[in-house]
Amino acid sequence: MTEGKKMDEPGKFRQILVALIANMSTLSFGTMISWPSSMIPQLQSETPPVGNEPMTDEAASWLTGIMCLVSAVVSLAVGGVANRFGCKVTGYLMGVPLCACWLFTIFATEQAHLFVARFFAGMSGGMALFLVPVYVSEIASDGIRGMLGSLLIFLLNGGILLGYVLGALLSYRVYSIVALLFSVLYLALFVFLPESPVYLTRRNRLNEAARSISWLRGDDKPTVEQEWLRLQAEVRKQNIPERTVKLSDLFRDRATIKGSFITLGLFAGQQLAGISVVLSYTGTIFKMSGSSLSPDSSAIIIGLIQVFGSCLSTMFMERAGRRPLLLISSSVMAICHCVLGIFCYLQTFRYDVSRFGSISIVALSVYMIAYGLGLGPGPYIICSEILKRDVTNLLTTIAMCFAWCTAFVTVKLFPSIIALLGMHGSFFLLGTFCTTTFVFVFTFVPETKNLPRQVIIDRLNGLR
């Protein structure tokens, strides 16, 4: 497909609008991710805004730990809900924990209330990071599917940045009130979005499915007819309405086995690249460099860099393709980890590195750009493209649970790894993981840019 044709994609701006509204949930979840970074110092002060005593380090670590664990559990259930009731109903249900998290935070009087709030944050993350990529992939045209899929990480990082800014400017409760408004706005706008035509076709609600496709494709009759016939053919071929998908279906043919392996490998690489760890140790890295910036200022700078990387991904995902961006991302991240490892190694052995302090900040900044460019959005996009529609929800459920569990283990074990290997050894280990991901992508991950789903599946089956 040429660049000119992509610009004339029927219904392009309607699809972009739908994707942006759906991703408001990920923006809201982003503010939940960055909330501990801004609020833990206040909660550990002598006069905390919640409770009568400063929060301990162990309790503070569970503000993130609870969110990861709950997200892992919820991601196991949300696929079944979406399969049975559709993306619209599931999207409405997602609004409940999105709002409940901030309501509990606003009215909290004891630290236990904050753990309940983080429970709802975990529910929000488990639902949003499963539902949004599936929904967007099912409403998107082939020519802009990658670009729309990359909005997930772009708006997630936008929410993280927004949280850093709110934390620097606003008090504890005003921050939570402003964040609640974004969750309410998501609910108010989501009402107007169409149901996924894939779900409607599965449920044999063919008239509604035809109307949904027609609206999403800008009422362009030739495009609507082509999409409608292709979707019906896919559903008939896979016999989706009559089948209950089982774990054994993930091993039924070569394409599904390879798709499952690629999906789980990419999500493992995403988490083992150390994004959660690097975010947790941003302040430490800035201190190593000799920077005089405050923790809030450091966080905002990193948030801006993340958004910039995600913006690059949105711009280049359809131009450069998925595979090149993943290869560039993993290789650059490996180099950045090695640079940070060398810097920490020299500091450990008392070398004077004060003249080169800015190198650590440059390495951290480039790392964040590289993550947002490829490994951040890439696994979600690839996962939504290389799987047959009848197993997409099941495998996405497994992949998201796996990713959240890996994130939890990484964050909780990293202090022990530092004690064992030192800070420098820990960065070298993360660099090794990124190098392994590069090899994995180079060896196994196919290019999917602008290709219909059936063509991708046929290639995985060795038919084309």
N, C-alpha and C positions, 0 to 999 in steps of 0.2 A: 504493500500500500504506500502510495507516495505521500509526501508531506502535504501537497495540495488537497488530496482526498481526505486526509485526516482532519484538516481544518474545516472541511465541508461535511464532516460526520453528522448524519441526521440526528437531531435531538441531543447534540453534544452538550449544549449549555443546560438543558434540563437534567441530564445525567450528572453533570458537575454540581448542580444545585442540590440534587438528591444526595450525592456523596458527601457534600459539605455539611448538610443538615444531619445526616446519620453520624458523621464524625464529630459532631458537637459533643457526643457522649464520650469520645476519646479525649477531647480537649478537657472536659470536666474531670475525667479520670486523671489526666496529666496534673491538674492542680492538687489532686489527692496524693500523687507520687511525691511532689516537691514539698508538700505540707510539713513533713517531719523535719526537713532540712532547715526550714525557717522557724518552726515552732518549738523544737526540742530545746534550744538554748533558753527560751522563755520558760518552758516547763521545768527546766533544771535550775532555774534561778532561785534566789531566796524567797521571792514572792511570786510563786507560779500562778498563772491565771486559772488553773484548775487544781483542786486539792489544796491541802495545807502544808505538804512537804514537797521538796524538790524531787523530781522523777529520777530514779536510779538509771545507770547506763544499761543495765540488763533489761529493765522495763522499757526503756526507750528503743532498744534494739527490736523488741517485739512489736512495736508500732508498724514496722515494715514486715517483720516475720509473719504476723497474723495475716496481713494483706496477701502475701505470697501464698501461704497455705490455703486460705479460703478461696483464692482465685483458682488454685489447682483443683480443688474439690468441685467448685461451681462449674468449671469448664467441662467436667465430666457429665454434668446434667443438662447444660444449656442446649447441647445439640439435639437431644431428644425432644425438648420443649419446642425448639425451632422447627424440627421435622413435623411435629404433630400440629402445632398451632400457627406456624408461619412466622416470618420475620417481623411482621407488623405487631402482632400480639407480644412476641418476645421483646421487641423494642419498647413497647409500653411498660412491660414488667421491669425492664432495666431501669426505667425512670425511678422506681421505688427505692432501690438501694442508693442510686445517685443522689437523691434528695435526703434519704434517711441518714447518710453519712454526715452531711453538713448540719442537719438538724440536731443530731446527737452531739456534734462538736460544739455547736452554738450554745446549747443548753447544758453542757456537761458541768457537773459540780464536783465529781470525783474522777480519779484516774481510770477507774473501771469503765466509766462512760466512754472514755476515749478508745478503749479497746473494742467496745461495741461499735463505735463509729468506724474503726479500722476494719472490723468484720464486714461492714456494709461496703467499705472501699474495696475490699477483696472481691465481694460479690459483683460490684460494678466492673472491676477489671476483668474478671473471669467471663462476664457476659459480653462486654464491649469488644474485647480483643478476639472473641470468637465470632460474634454476630456480625459486626461491621464488615470485616473482609469478605465473609460469605455473601452477605446481602449486596455489597457493592459489586462483587464479581458476577452476580446473577442479573444485575440490571445494566451492566456496562457493555458497550460495543467492543468488539475485538480491537479496534484501532486505538482506543483510549483506555483500555482496561488497566494497563500498567500504571498509567498516570493517575487514574482514579484510585487505584490500590495504594499508591505511595502517599496519598493524602492521610492515611491512617497514622503513619509515623510523623508526618509533618504537623498535624494538629495535636497529636500526643505530645510532641516536643514543644509545640506552641503553648499547650496547657502547663507543661512543666515550667517553661519560662514565665508564663503569667503568674504561676504560684510563687516563684522567686521574687518577682516584682511586688506582688501583693504583700508578701512577707516582709519585704524591706520597708514598705511604705505604711502598712496598716497594722492596727492592733490585732490581737488574737481573734476576737469575736467579729470585728468588722471584716477581716479577711474571709472568715467562714460565711458571712452573710453575702458578700460579693460572689464567692464561689458558688453558693447555692443558686444564685440568679441564673448562672449558665446552665445548671441542671434543669431548672424550671423552663428556661427558653428552649432547651432541647425537646422537652416533652410537648411544649406548645406547638413547635414546628413539625415534629415527627408525625403528628396526626395527619398532615396533608400529603405525606409521601405514599406512593403506590406500593402495593404488595409485590413481592418478587414473582415475576411470571413463571419462573421455574417451579416454585411451590404450588401456584395455582394450577399449572399443568399436571403436576403430580397428583393433585387432588381432583383431577378431571373437571375443574371449574374453567372450562375452555373459553367461555365468553369473557369472563373477568380477565383471564390471561391475555386474550387478544387485545382488550382495552388497555391493559397495563403496558404491553409491548408498543402499542400504537402511540400512547402518550410519551413513553420514554424515547421513542425514535422520531419524535416531532411530527407524527401523523404522516410520515413519508411512506406512501403505499408500497412502492417496490421493496424498500428496506424492511418494512413491517412484514410483508408476505414472505420474504426470504428468511427472516429471523423466526417467524412463526412456524414455517415448514421445517426448518432445521431443529428447532426445539422439540416439536412433536416427534420428529424422527429419532432424536436422542432418547426421548422418554419411552417410545415404543421399543427401541432396540434394547434398552436396559430394563424394560418392564418395571419401571420404578413404582407405579401405583400399587402393585400387588405384592411387593416383596418387603420383608423385614430384614434389614441389613444386619449381618452378624460379623463377629471378629474373623470368622473363617473366610468371609468375602474379601478380606485384605490380601489373601493368598491365592485368589482364584485364577489370575492370569499374570503374565509377565509385566504388563503396564501398571497394574495395581501394586504389585510387589515393588517394582522400581520406584513408583510414585511415593509409596509409603517410606521406603528407605531414604529417598531424597528429602522428603519433608522432615522426617525426624532428624536426619543429619544436619539440615540447615538450621533448625531450631536449636539443636545442641551447639552448633558452632556460634550461633548468635549469643547464647548465654555464656558459653565458655570463653568468648572473646573478652569478657570481664566488664561489660558496660555497667552493671550494677555496682561492681567493686570500684571502678574508676570514679563514678559519681559519688560514692561514699567517701573516697579519699581525695576529692578535689581540693579541699582545704589544706590537707597535708602537703600535696604537691605544690600548691601556691606558697606555703611556708618554706618548703625546701628551696624554692627559687629565690627566697629573700624578699618576696613581694610584700608590700605594706598594705595591700588591699584588704578590706574587711571581708568576713565570710559571705555576707550578703552580696557585696559587689563581685566577689569571685564567682558565686553561684549564677548571678545574672549574666556575667560574661560567658560562662560555659553554656547557659541556656540559649543565649543568642547564637553561639557557634553551632549548637545542635540544630536550631531552627534553620540556619543557613545551609547546613549539610542536607537537611530534609528537603529544603527548597531546590537544591541542586538535583536531588533524586527525582523530584516531581518533574523537573525540566528535562532530564536526560533519560528517564526510564524507557520512554518510547523511542528515543532517538538512538541511544547507545545500545539498548537491550539490557536484559536482566543479567546474563552471564558475565559480560565484561565489567559491569558495575560491582558484582559480587567478587570477582577476582581482584579488581583494584582495591576494593574496600578491605578485604581480608589481608592482602599483602601490605598495604599501608599501615593498617592497625598493628600487624606483627612488627614492622619496623619501629613504630612509635613505642611499643612496649619494650623493645630492646634498647631504645635510646633512654627511656626512663629507668630501665634496669641498670644500664651502665652508669647513669648519673647517680643513682642510689648506691651502687657499688663503690664508686669513688668517694662518696660522702662517708660511707661506712668505714673506709680505711683512711679517713682523715685527710684526704686530698683537698686542696683549696679549689673549690669549683664556683666561688662567688662570682667570678667574671663571666661564667657561663650559665648563670641561674636562669636566664630567659629561655634556654634550650628546653627546660622541662615544661614551661608553659606553652612553648611552640609545639612540642610533641603532644601534649595533652589536647591542644586546640585542633591539630591536624587529625588526631585520633577521633575526636568527636565528629568532625566533618566527614571522615571516611566511614564511620559507623552510620551516620544519617544517609550517606550516599548509597550504600549497598546492603550491609548486613542488618540494618535496622528494618527497612521495609521489605527487603528481598524475600525472606522466608514466607511472609504472609501472601505476597503476590504469587510466587511460584506455587505454593500450596493450593491456591484457588484456581490454578490453571492446569495442573498436570494430573488431576484426579477425575475419575468418572463421577458424574453428579450424584449417583446413588450412594457412593462411599465418602463423598467430600465431608459431610458433617461428622461421620464417625471418626475419620482419621484426623480431622481438624481438632476434634475433642481430645483425642489421645495426644496430639502434638502440643496443644496448649497446656494440658495438664503436665506433660513432660517438661515443657519450657518453664512453667511456674515452679515446679519442684526443683529444677536445676538452678533457677535464680535463688530460691530459698537456701539450698545447700551451699551455693557459691558465697552468698553474703555471710551466712552463719559460720562457715568453715574458714573464711579467709584470714581472720585474726590468728587462728591456729597455724595456718600455712605460713604466715609472716613470722610467727615464733619459730617455726621449723626451718624455713629457708631464708629468712630475712626479707626485707622489702624488695631488695634487688632480685633475689631468687624468685620471688612471687611474680614480678613483672616478666622475668625470663620465661616462667612457666606459662603465663598468659600469651606471650609471644609465640610459644610453641603450639598452643591451641589454635591461634590464628593461622599459623603456617599449615597446620593439619587441615583446617577449614579450606584454605586455598587449594590444597591438593585434592580435597574432596570435591570442590566445585569444578575444578579443572577436569577431573576424571569422570564425574557422574552427572552433573547438572546440565541439561540441554538448554538451548535458547528457545524461548517461547514468545518472543515479541511478535505481535500482530497475527499470531496463528490461531485459528479456531481450535477449540478444545479437542474435537475429535481428531484433528490432524496430529496434535501433540500426543494423544493417547495411541494413535496408530503407529507413530514413530517409536514410542516406548515399547510397543509390541513387536517392533521390527518389521512392520508392514510397509513402511515408506522409506 
